[in-house]
Amino acid sequence: MLSALGFTTGCQTLGQHVASTPSLRQATDVTAVAVATSELQPPVPHSPSQKPRVQTVAYTEIDTESMDGEGDDSNEDDTPMSLRDAMSLEDSGTATVAEPIFLDSPVVDFGQSTGMTLEQFESLALQNNPTIAELVATTQKAAGYRTQVSLRANPSIGYQANQLADQGTDQHTFFISQTIVTANKLALNRSVLNESMRAQLFYLEAQKYRVATDIRVKFYDALAAQRRVQLIQEFQLVSDQGLEFAELRKRAEEGSQLDVVQAKVLKNEIDLQLRQAKVRFNAAWRELVAFAGTPQMAPTDLQGELPRNEVPMDWNSVAANIVVANPEYQAAQSRVTRARALICRHEVQPIPNLDVSLGSGYDNATDNGLINFQIGAPIPVFNKNQGNISAARAEYVRASREVERIENAIKARLATAAGDFDASLAAVDQYANDILPNAQEGLDLSEIAYKAGETNYVQVLIAQRTYFETNLQYIAAQALLGQARARIDGYVLTGSLDPVVDNSGDDSLRGLTFSQQ
């Protein structure tokens, strides 16, 4: 009967719509591969020669078991007993997702260390960053909505009395009524919200990478600032000795006042740079502890080394792997899958639910019992949910294009990080192998020549200044190399303190299921 009225059972027009939309077909050729299946692409494993990605110290990888019940409208007790239960995903197979930890428990034991390491700052940030807790909460919201939209309607009971004014003919009936949901609407509701929760899980995983990446970038910035302070302090000793030596030579009438003045100028410049370096270190430290969620932490020594060498990368291979394994990209794919599930859900909406009522009572007029049975359904003559179906198809196109946009954005950010990596790697290699040794040799030769009376003190100052500046530039190149590598290892995800994305959804599909209007 339903077929004769022209109703569909869902998803039958999706293929026609895709075929009639060339731009959508192009969008789903490569970037929206997950539209035809709800399976998620697992992260691409790294070869033994590659360095591991960002250390996921705040969560572990788990395989969630596929859950039954999508094919029926059976009512289940879906109240989550834990966050892990709440965030388990339904799928035709298994999916690798992130399992959050309890954020109030320490991950790394700091012990009695005299300084702070990168791993300790990462642990602090993953425990204290408010966006992590926000996204855990939004994922729990999505789990709650997923449970709510799949619950069956409560039955109704009541009492009815007829012909009360006509004595002796009154009828009294007790009844029970129930709405029977057809076309598997509740399971389809659940599948839509399941993809919303899946996307939130990927947002949560992406946020953890953002936190770790920002901490690494800021740590290298602060570590380089600390190294600059130490280096300038070492040169300050050299400049003090140079000034004393110039004054001794002047008193011995072997030098001139000009040598003394130039030595003082160099010392003053180094003193100024030391003051500026300390200010920059304090600023870098405040920024680092702010990202770590501990802005009140007093400055202390940083334990770590700036990178001295790195292996050149094959950027075509890196780009291919970093896109498909990027949780931001995977979240966008989940949004496409959600849009497809939403089309399927809206297409079955015109199929009417059944309102069934059964009553039993007593008729005083006939002195006999009576039983009433009633069944009814709305007829979708005017409202066939055509507006929601059209909107869902448009959302499908938008979500597919969003996948393409995110893919291009990831590649653009990777291109910037790759340029910084290659440029800083070349600089570090050149400084370590050529520039610094030559600057050291030039300084040694100038001092020997000056002591032998073969050159004036100006040449010594020039050599000292050159050696000093090349060492500072070497530190800057090392910091840039470490920061570039951190961004690449973190899937070029940054912005750990930016507002989080809350696409947890709502329970509006439940209202649509039972309104039938």
C-alpha positions in Angstrom: 0.0 0.0 0.0 2.9 2.4 0.9 4.5 1.6 -2.4 1.3 2.3 -4.3 1.2 5.8 -2.6 4.6 6.5 -4.0 6.6 6.3 -0.8 10.3 5.3 -0.8 12.2 3.5 1.9 15.1 5.9 1.9 18.4 6.6 -0.1 16.8 5.6 -3.4 17.1 9.1 -4.9 20.6 9.8 -3.6 22.4 8.1 -6.5 20.2 10.0 -9.0 21.0 13.3 -7.3 24.7 12.6 -7.3 24.6 11.6 -10.9 22.8 14.8 -11.8 25.4 17.0 -10.0 28.7 17.0 -11.8 30.5 19.1 -9.3 29.5 16.8 -6.5 30.7 13.8 -8.4 34.1 15.5 -8.8 34.2 16.3 -5.1 33.6 12.7 -4.1 36.1 11.1 -6.5 39.2 11.5 -4.2 38.6 13.6 -1.2 35.2 12.2 0.0 36.1 8.6 -0.3 34.3 7.9 3.0 30.9 8.8 1.6 30.1 5.3 0.4 31.2 3.6 3.6 31.2 4.5 7.2 34.6 3.0 7.9 37.3 5.4 8.9 40.8 5.4 7.4 43.3 4.4 10.1 46.5 6.5 10.5 49.2 5.6 8.1 52.0 3.7 9.9 55.4 5.2 9.7 58.5 3.4 8.4 61.2 2.6 10.8 63.4 5.3 9.3 60.8 8.0 10.1 60.5 9.8 13.4 57.3 9.1 15.2 54.5 11.6 15.1 53.5 13.7 18.1 53.6 11.6 21.2 50.0 11.0 22.2 50.8 11.1 25.9 47.2 11.9 26.9 45.4 9.2 25.1 45.8 5.7 23.6 44.5 4.1 20.5 41.7 1.7 20.9 39.5 -0.4 18.6 35.8 0.1 19.2 33.6 -3.0 18.6 30.8 -2.6 16.2 27.4 -2.4 18.0 24.2 -4.1 17.1 20.8 -2.6 16.8 21.0 -0.3 13.8 18.5 -2.4 11.9 15.7 -2.3 14.4 13.9 0.1 16.6 14.4 -1.9 19.8 14.7 0.2 22.9 18.0 -0.1 24.7 19.4 1.2 27.9 22.0 3.5 26.3 22.9 5.4 29.4 26.7 5.6 29.2 28.5 4.2 32.3 31.7 5.8 31.4 33.2 8.2 28.8 34.6 5.3 26.9 31.2 3.7 26.7 29.6 7.0 25.7 32.0 7.5 22.8 31.9 4.0 21.4 31.0 4.1 17.7 28.7 2.0 15.7 30.1 0.8 12.4 30.1 -2.1 10.0 33.6 -2.8 11.1 36.0 -1.4 13.6 37.3 2.1 13.8 40.4 3.5 15.5 39.5 6.4 17.7 41.0 8.3 20.6 40.3 7.3 24.2 40.6 10.3 26.5 42.2 9.9 29.9 41.1 11.4 33.2 42.4 14.9 33.1 42.8 15.2 36.8 45.5 12.6 37.0 49.2 13.2 36.2 50.7 11.5 33.1 54.4 12.2 33.7 56.1 12.0 37.0 58.2 15.1 37.3 60.3 13.7 40.1 63.1 16.0 41.5 64.3 17.4 38.2 66.1 20.7 38.3 64.6 21.8 35.0 61.6 21.3 32.8 61.7 19.0 29.7 59.5 19.1 26.6 57.7 16.0 27.7 56.8 17.5 31.0 55.4 20.6 29.3 53.4 18.4 26.9 51.9 16.5 29.9 51.0 19.7 31.7 49.3 21.2 28.6 47.3 18.1 27.8 46.1 18.0 31.4 45.4 21.7 31.8 44.4 23.0 28.4 40.6 23.9 28.7 39.9 23.0 25.1 40.6 19.4 25.7 37.9 19.3 28.5 35.6 21.3 26.3 35.8 18.7 23.5 35.4 15.8 25.9 32.2 17.5 27.0 31.0 18.1 23.4 31.6 14.4 22.7 29.6 13.4 25.7 26.8 15.7 24.4 26.9 13.9 21.1 26.6 10.6 22.8 23.7 11.8 24.8 21.9 13.1 21.7 22.6 9.8 19.9 20.9 7.9 22.7 17.9 10.3 22.9 17.0 10.3 19.2 16.8 6.5 19.1 14.4 6.0 22.0 10.9 4.8 21.3 7.8 6.7 22.3 6.2 6.2 25.7 2.8 4.5 25.7 -0.2 6.4 26.9 -2.9 5.1 29.2 -6.3 6.7 30.0 -9.9 6.4 31.0 -12.9 7.3 28.8 -16.6 7.7 29.8 -19.5 8.1 27.3 -23.2 9.0 27.7 -22.8 10.1 31.4 -26.0 12.3 31.2 -28.1 9.3 30.0 -28.6 7.2 33.1 -28.3 3.5 32.6 -26.6 3.8 29.2 -23.2 5.1 30.2 -20.0 3.4 29.0 -16.7 3.3 30.8 -13.4 2.3 29.1 -9.8 2.1 30.0 -7.4 2.2 27.1 -3.7 2.1 26.2 -2.2 3.7 23.1 1.2 3.5 21.4 2.9 5.2 18.4 4.6 2.6 16.3 7.5 4.2 14.4 7.9 2.8 10.8 10.6 2.8 8.2 13.4 2.3 10.7 13.4 6.0 11.5 14.9 5.6 15.0 17.8 3.6 13.8 18.4 6.1 11.0 18.3 8.9 13.6 21.0 7.1 15.5 23.2 6.6 12.5 23.1 10.4 11.8 24.1 11.3 15.4 26.7 8.5 15.4 28.5 10.3 12.7 28.3 13.6 14.6 29.9 11.9 17.6 32.5 10.3 15.3 33.4 13.8 14.0 33.7 15.1 17.6 36.1 12.3 18.4 38.3 13.4 15.6 38.1 17.0 16.6 39.2 15.9 20.1 42.2 14.0 18.6 43.1 16.9 16.4 43.0 19.3 19.4 45.5 17.1 21.3 47.8 17.4 18.3 47.3 21.2 18.3 48.2 21.3 22.0 51.3 19.2 21.6 52.4 21.1 18.5 52.0 24.5 20.1 53.9 23.4 23.1 56.8 22.1 21.0 56.9 25.3 19.0 56.9 27.5 22.1 59.4 25.2 23.9 61.9 25.5 21.1 61.4 29.3 21.1 62.0 29.5 24.8 64.9 27.0 24.6 66.6 29.1 21.9 66.1 32.3 24.0 67.7 30.6 26.9 70.6 29.5 24.7 71.0 33.0 23.4 71.3 34.3 27.0 73.9 31.7 27.8 75.9 32.5 24.6 75.8 36.2 25.2 77.0 35.8 28.8 79.9 33.8 27.4 80.7 36.6 24.9 80.3 39.2 27.7 83.3 37.6 29.5 85.3 37.7 26.3 84.4 41.3 25.7 85.4 42.2 29.3 88.7 40.5 28.8 89.2 42.3 25.5 88.6 45.7 27.1 91.1 44.9 29.9 93.6 43.8 27.3 93.1 47.0 25.3 93.6 49.1 28.3 96.7 47.3 29.3 98.2 47.7 25.8 97.4 51.4 26.0 99.1 51.8 29.4 102.1 49.9 27.9 102.0 52.4 25.0 101.5 49.4 22.6 97.9 50.4 21.8 95.8 53.5 21.3 92.8 55.1 22.9 90.9 54.2 19.7 91.3 50.5 20.6 90.0 51.1 24.1 86.9 53.0 22.8 86.1 50.3 20.2 86.4 47.6 22.8 84.0 49.6 25.1 81.6 49.9 22.2 81.6 46.2 21.6 81.1 45.5 25.4 78.2 48.0 25.6 76.5 46.3 22.6 76.9 42.9 24.1 75.6 44.2 27.5 72.5 45.6 25.6 71.9 42.4 23.7 72.1 40.4 27.0 69.4 42.6 28.5 67.2 42.2 25.4 67.9 38.4 25.4 66.7 38.1 29.0 63.5 40.1 28.2 62.8 37.8 25.2 63.4 34.7 27.3 61.0 35.9 29.9 58.4 36.7 27.3 58.9 33.3 25.6 58.6 31.6 29.0 55.3 33.3 29.8 53.9 32.3 26.5 55.1 28.7 27.0 53.5 28.3 30.4 50.3 30.0 29.2 50.0 27.4 26.5 50.8 24.7 29.2 47.9 26.0 31.3 50.2 27.0 34.2 50.7 30.8 33.8 51.8 31.2 37.4 54.9 28.9 37.0 58.1 30.8 37.8 60.9 30.7 35.1 63.4 27.8 35.4 66.0 26.1 33.3 64.8 24.2 30.2 66.3 20.8 29.7 66.7 19.9 26.1 68.8 20.3 22.9 68.1 22.3 19.8 68.2 20.1 16.7 71.6 19.8 15.0 70.7 17.7 12.0 67.6 16.2 10.4 67.1 13.9 7.5 65.7 15.5 4.3 62.1 14.5 3.6 60.2 13.4 0.5 57.5 16.0 0.6 55.2 14.2 -2.0 55.1 11.2 0.3 54.7 13.3 3.4 51.8 15.3 1.8 50.0 12.1 0.8 50.3 10.6 4.3 49.7 13.7 6.3 46.3 14.4 4.6 44.7 11.0 4.9 45.9 10.5 8.5 45.1 14.0 9.6 42.2 13.9 12.2 41.0 17.3 10.9 40.5 15.7 7.5 38.9 12.6 9.0 36.5 14.7 10.9 35.4 16.4 7.6 34.9 12.9 6.1 32.7 12.0 9.0 30.6 15.1 8.3 30.1 13.9 4.7 29.0 10.5 6.0 26.6 12.3 8.4 25.2 14.3 5.5 24.6 11.2 3.5 22.9 9.5 6.5 20.7 12.6 6.9 19.5 12.3 3.3 18.5 8.7 4.0 16.7 9.7 7.2 14.7 12.6 5.5 13.7 10.4 2.6 11.8 8.0 4.9 10.1 10.8 6.9 6.9 10.8 4.7 6.2 7.2 5.6 3.6 7.6 8.3 3.8 6.2 11.8 0.9 4.2 13.1 -1.1 5.3 16.2 -2.6 2.2 17.8 -5.1 2.3 20.6 -6.7 -0.6 22.5 -9.5 -0.1 25.1 -11.6 -2.3 27.3 -14.6 -1.4 29.4 -18.3 -1.9 30.4 -21.6 -0.8 28.8 -24.3 -0.4 31.4 -27.0 -0.3 28.7 -26.4 -3.8 27.5 -24.8 -5.0 30.8 -21.9 -6.4 28.7 -18.2 -5.7 28.4 -16.8 -3.9 25.4 -13.4 -3.8 23.6 -12.3 -0.9 21.3 -9.5 -1.0 18.8 -8.3 2.0 16.9 -5.5 2.5 14.4 -4.6 5.6 12.4 -1.9 7.4 10.4 -1.4 10.8 8.9 -1.6 11.1 5.2 1.3 13.0 3.7 -0.6 14.8 1.0 0.9 18.3 1.3 4.0 17.8 3.4 6.3 15.1 2.0 9.4 16.5 3.8 10.6 17.8 0.4 12.1 20.9 2.0 14.3 18.9 4.4 15.3 16.5 1.7 16.5 19.4 -0.5 18.4 21.0 2.4 20.0 17.7 3.3 21.3 17.3 -0.3 22.7 20.8 -0.3 24.4 20.0 3.0 25.9 16.9 1.4 27.4 19.0 -1.4 28.7 21.6 1.2 30.3 18.9 3.4 32.0 17.3 0.3 33.4 20.6 -0.7 34.5 21.2 2.9 36.6 18.0 2.7 38.3 19.4 -0.4 38.9 22.8 1.3 40.5 21.1 4.3 42.7 19.0 2.1 44.0 22.0 0.3 44.4 23.9 3.5 46.5 21.1 5.0 48.7 21.0 1.9 49.1 24.8 2.0 50.2 24.7 5.7 52.5 21.8 4.9 54.1 23.7 2.1 54.9 26.6 4.5 56.3 24.2 7.1 58.3 22.3 4.4 59.8 25.6 3.2 60.8 26.5 6.8 62.2 23.0 7.3 64.3 22.9 4.2 65.6 26.4 4.6 66.5 26.0 8.3 68.0 22.6 7.6 70.3 24.1 4.9 71.2 26.9 7.3 72.0 24.6 10.2 74.1 22.3 8.0 76.0 25.3 6.5 76.6 26.9 9.8 77.8 23.7 11.5 80.1 22.5 8.7 81.4 25.7 7.2 80.5 29.1 8.7 81.1 28.5 12.4 84.5 26.7 11.8 85.6 29.5 9.5 84.5 32.1 12.0 86.4 30.4 14.7 89.5 30.1 12.6 89.2 33.8 11.6 89.0 34.8 15.3 92.0 32.6 16.2 94.1 34.0 13.4 93.2 37.6 14.1 94.2 37.2 17.8 97.5 35.6 16.8 98.2 38.3 14.3 97.4 41.0 16.8 99.6 39.6 19.4 102.4 39.4 16.9 101.8 43.1 15.9 100.8 42.2 12.4 97.4 43.8 12.5 95.5 46.3 14.6 92.8 45.7 17.3 90.0 46.7 14.9 90.5 43.4 13.0 90.2 41.5 16.3 87.0 43.2 17.1 85.6 42.5 13.6 86.5 38.8 14.0 84.9 38.7 17.5 81.7 40.4 16.3 81.5 38.0 13.3 82.0 34.9 15.5 79.4 36.3 17.9 76.7 37.0 15.3 77.2 33.7 13.4 76.6 31.8 16.6 73.4 33.7 17.3 72.2 33.1 13.7 73.0 29.4 14.2 70.8 29.2 17.3 68.0 31.0 15.3 68.3 28.4 12.5 68.2 25.5 15.0 65.1 26.9 16.6 63.3 27.4 13.3 64.3 23.8 12.3 62.8 22.4 15.5 59.6 24.4 15.1 59.2 23.3 11.5 59.7 19.7 12.5 57.2 20.1 15.3 54.5 21.4 13.0 55.1 18.6 10.5 55.0 15.9 13.2 51.7 17.4 14.5 50.0 17.2 11.1 50.4 21.0 10.7 47.7 21.5 13.4 48.2 24.6 15.6 46.0 27.0 17.5 45.4 25.1 20.7 43.7 28.0 22.4 41.4 28.9 19.6 37.7 28.3 20.1 36.7 24.7 19.7 34.3 23.3 17.2 31.0 22.1 18.7 29.2 20.0 16.1 27.7 17.6 18.6 24.2 18.0 17.0 20.9 18.1 18.8 17.8 15.9 19.3 15.6 17.6 16.7 15.3 14.4 14.6 13.4 12.9 17.5 10.8 15.6 17.3 10.6 15.2 13.6 10.1 11.5 14.0 7.0 11.8 16.1 5.5 15.0 14.7 4.7 13.6 11.3 3.8 17.1 10.2 
